[in-house]
Amino acid sequence: AYLVLAESLGAVQKDATPLKPGDLVAAIHALHGEVSGTDAMRLVSEAATAAESLTGKPIDQQREAFKSVSAKAIALIDAMPPAPKVAGSLFVLNCPMAKADWLQRKADVANPYYADDMKECGSVVRPVSPKGSHP
């Protein structure tokens, strides 16, 4: 659900229709039953709060709020790495102009913060490490 939003923001917008973050919020809330431990629960709660903050905002404000969503998603993926098959196609990218990172499926930059103005601004920071590996 996060990647769908990131890809939408990373595409050049034909209109200024705000994103609907409901699927992401639901997916994050579903993690509550999958995690244990205080740190993991805190990460899930912070990610849910960040995702919920996208609701009802215009697209330009959603782009700004997506910085926090991305930071929380990256923290979650680092704390709870995905299976090797999933991790093998995930990358952490950085936009120096937005001073923010994000996740995407390909190494080709599709900047979710400045897609309309600077779609290719950014660089790959690292691939996502799979479960069972040491970063």
C-alpha angles and dihedrals in degrees: 000000000000092000092052090057093044091051092048091051091043092056120084105263119240090191137003097255109153120238121255106227096185095110091051093048090049092047092051093047088051088061090068088079092047101053136066132189132057096267094050092047090049092051092050092048092049091049091050092050091049092049092047089054089069092065117110097000126124115255095259091056090045090056090055093045090048088073090070092042090053094047090052093045091051091048089051093049091048092049094042107027119203125240115282092255091057097038091051090071100041128093136182111225132186134213110203091196094055091035088224142112130220141181125245139165098239134046090231106102117247101168112212093195099053106016094138095048108022108012093164098044109122143047141236111270096184145320115263112262115236127234111282096026130104115234 
